[in-house]
Amino acid sequence: MTTMHASNLNRQAEYRKLPAVDALLRTPELALLAAEAGVEVVAEAARAALAEARHMIAEGGSAPSPGAWVHLVQRHVERLGAPSLRPVINATGVIIHTNLGRAPLSAAALEAVRSVSLGYSTLEYDLEAGARGSRHEHARRLLCELTGAEDAMVVNNNAAALYLILSALCTGREVLISRSQLVEIGGGFRIPDVLRQSGARLVEVGATNRTHLRDFVLAVTAESAAVLRVHSSNFRQIGFVTMPTLKELIDFAHSRGLVLIDDLGSGALLDTTQYGLAPEPMVQRSVAEGADLVAFSGDKLLGGPQAGVIVGRAKLIEQLRRHPLARALRVDKMTLAALEATLISYRRGRAVEELPVWRMIAAPPEALHARAESWRTQLLKQGVVAGLQHGASAVGGGSLPGETLPTTLLTIEPPDPDAAAACLRSQSTPVICRIQDDRLLFDPRTVLPEQEETLLTTLREVFKVG
Ligand SMILES: *Cc1c(COP(=O)(O)O)cnc(C)c1O
């Protein structure tokens, strides 16, 4: 008899051990669970557990023992009752991963959200006056202090910030923008589209690779309202390329009575070059050079909640605040609480220690190696064969394209990497990793220390042999 034949027979024997859904539902524990969670839910969970078992057998495993079923079905009941927005373990090494929720919040930000959301808050209440206040007051002083701007406001995200700025200041008028900056940010969001949507007229200036100051000079008319500079966050042009400096654009705009709007995308309050990365434009610098309005995201390099931050001239920000769209784009108390707590970390000079995004950027290669090595040792002890290899993490979030940070990756080589990755994604805390050359790669940089134990338990359950 060939081994192939034998394994087929084995498999069939294992399949025959699988119980019927009805039989599962009749076990006392699951009958009890059905009374609690509903028969339909438990039946669906039982079918899911059976499908999983069939998959395991197809992969060469054996059928679950009769005693294991209650636990297996329970796990699926939990999953069916769980919200669709769930925590995952990001082992990809991409720090600001847009699909995985961008910046993880700091402990302080989380606590702030909790404390203002559990009950009532001063969201729109002035304690001194004992009367109605404005939600725009929150984070305002901190933002001004940290960026040097006269005034600041917060909206739902940076796309909303741009939309509000253009709608309030440029509707029916021209906005000058270099052809090299007509970018698509991601998810189909394009600068020319948001411009059109706001009712502003786009005036393209220069060529794709080269734009000179004289191109702006020639393009300006009596209808012009603003010059928009958009940071080419997620791509890089090299070679025969030129663009006026921010200072030149600002001087030009002001000489013609135009507003200079600077969309920084990510925007950083800390200098990325300290960590061996290329310089990412800093908000303070744009403000200091004289940009009238500077817009950036709350959940990219700032390391806070989803938000769009606008800082700049008081007169212009006041116009934005009064615009009807400001109401439609306003943020919730949870966002403001998290943003203020995040900004307070910067003010205390503790951003690198307290904000996960910066902690991950600043993680020393030796520390990452030590973590990967310790994972490998623990897994080996538990019968999981894993290796280590040098690798690269990325900042992500449309910042610093092509820039990487050196790291050490834990590697696992399962017979079917795609199936293994799918299995990791199906766990109660899903693990998202990279696959390269038939290996699964796990980067310690983006795995939060408090998730480490869950990660190792999951890897042991999914990969242990025998
Ligand atoms: C990311 C980005 C945006 C959009 O910011 P969101 O906060 O995601 O809305 C706008 N402009 C640039 C240049 C960006 O990189």
The ligand as a Tripos MOL2 file, in Angstrom:
@<TRIPOS>MOLECULE
LIG
   15    15     1     0     0
SMALL
NO_CHARGES

@<TRIPOS>ATOM
      1 C1         -2.8940   61.1810    4.5510 C.3       1 LIG1
      2 C2         -2.9810   62.4650    3.7980 C.ar      1 LIG1
      3 C3         -4.1870   63.1730    3.7360 C.ar      1 LIG1
      4 C4         -5.4450   62.6560    4.3180 C.3       1 LIG1
      5 O1         -5.3890   62.6050    5.6980 O.3       1 LIG1
      6 P1         -6.5020   61.8030    6.5010 P.3       1 LIG1
      7 O2         -6.2420   62.1870    7.9150 O.co2     1 LIG1
      8 O3         -6.2770   60.3620    6.1940 O.co2     1 LIG1
      9 O4         -7.8170   62.2620    6.0110 O.co2     1 LIG1
     10 C5         -4.1930   64.3760    3.0480 C.ar      1 LIG1
     11 N1         -3.0790   64.8430    2.4500 N.ar      1 LIG1
     12 C6         -1.9140   64.1790    2.4890 C.ar      1 LIG1
     13 C7         -0.7250   64.7580    1.7740 C.3       1 LIG1
     14 C8         -1.8210   62.9630    3.1690 C.ar      1 LIG1
     15 O5         -0.6640   62.2910    3.1970 O.3       1 LIG1
@<TRIPOS>BOND
     1     1     2 1
     2     2     3 ar
     3     2    14 ar
     4     3     4 1
     5     3    10 ar
     6     4     5 1
     7     5     6 1
     8     6     7 2
     9     6     8 1
    10     6     9 1
    11    10    11 ar
    12    11    12 ar
    13    12    13 1
    14    12    14 ar
    15    14    15 1
@<TRIPOS>SUBSTRUCTURE
     1 LIG1         1 GROUP 0 **** ****
